[in-house]
């Protein structure tokens, strides 16, 4: 069984975080992020999360919810 001891001193170098942040800023947004920000990608996402009345009826039937009529 592994144990962890919290009774030791830990030194954190604040420069590491600053260097990583600077490197990320210099690199810019990743390719995947850039691709998801296009109007086409936003439209595809909006379509994928929008439920049509037919989709709603299918879900109601699947889960046994009575339709309001």
C-alpha positions as CSV (number, residue, x, y, z in Angstrom):
1,X,0.0,0.0,0.0
2,X,1.4,3.4,-0.9
3,X,1.3,6.2,1.6
4,X,1.8,9.9,1.1
5,X,3.6,12.1,3.6
6,X,2.5,15.7,3.9
7,X,5.1,16.5,6.5
8,X,7.9,17.6,4.1
9,X,8.7,21.0,2.8
10,X,7.7,21.8,-0.7
11,X,9.3,24.6,-2.7
12,X,7.3,25.9,-5.6
13,X,9.1,27.9,-8.3
14,X,6.7,30.7,-9.4
15,X,8.8,31.2,-12.5
16,X,7.7,27.9,-13.9
17,X,4.1,29.0,-14.0
18,X,5.0,32.3,-15.6
19,X,7.2,30.6,-18.2
20,X,4.4,28.1,-19.1
21,X,1.9,31.0,-19.4
22,X,4.2,33.0,-21.6
23,X,4.8,30.0,-23.8
24,X,1.0,29.4,-24.2
25,X,0.4,33.0,-25.1
26,X,3.2,33.0,-27.6
27,X,1.9,29.7,-29.2
28,X,-1.6,31.2,-29.5
29,X,-4.8,29.2,-29.6
30,X,-4.6,25.6,-30.6
31,X,-5.8,24.5,-34.0
32,X,-8.9,22.7,-32.6
33,X,-9.9,25.8,-30.7
34,X,-9.6,27.9,-33.8
35,X,-11.7,25.4,-35.8
36,X,-14.5,25.4,-33.3
37,X,-14.8,29.2,-33.4
38,X,-15.8,29.4,-37.1
39,X,-19.4,30.3,-37.9
40,X,-19.9,27.0,-39.6
41,X,-18.8,25.1,-36.5
42,X,-21.1,27.1,-34.3
43,X,-24.1,26.5,-36.7
44,X,-23.4,22.7,-36.7
45,X,-23.3,22.7,-32.9
46,X,-26.5,24.7,-32.6
47,X,-28.2,22.2,-35.0
48,X,-26.9,19.3,-33.0
49,X,-28.4,20.6,-29.7
50,X,-31.7,21.8,-31.0
51,X,-34.6,19.4,-30.5
52,X,-37.3,19.3,-33.2
53,X,-41.0,18.6,-32.2
54,X,-40.5,15.1,-33.6
55,X,-37.5,14.6,-31.4
56,X,-39.4,15.7,-28.4
57,X,-42.3,13.3,-29.1
58,X,-39.8,10.4,-29.6
59,X,-38.2,11.2,-26.2
60,X,-41.6,11.5,-24.5
61,X,-42.6,8.0,-25.9
62,X,-39.2,6.5,-24.9
63,X,-39.5,7.7,-21.3
64,X,-43.2,7.2,-20.9
65,X,-44.2,10.9,-20.6
66,X,-47.7,11.7,-21.6
67,X,-48.1,14.4,-24.2
68,X,-50.1,17.5,-23.4
69,X,-53.1,17.5,-25.7
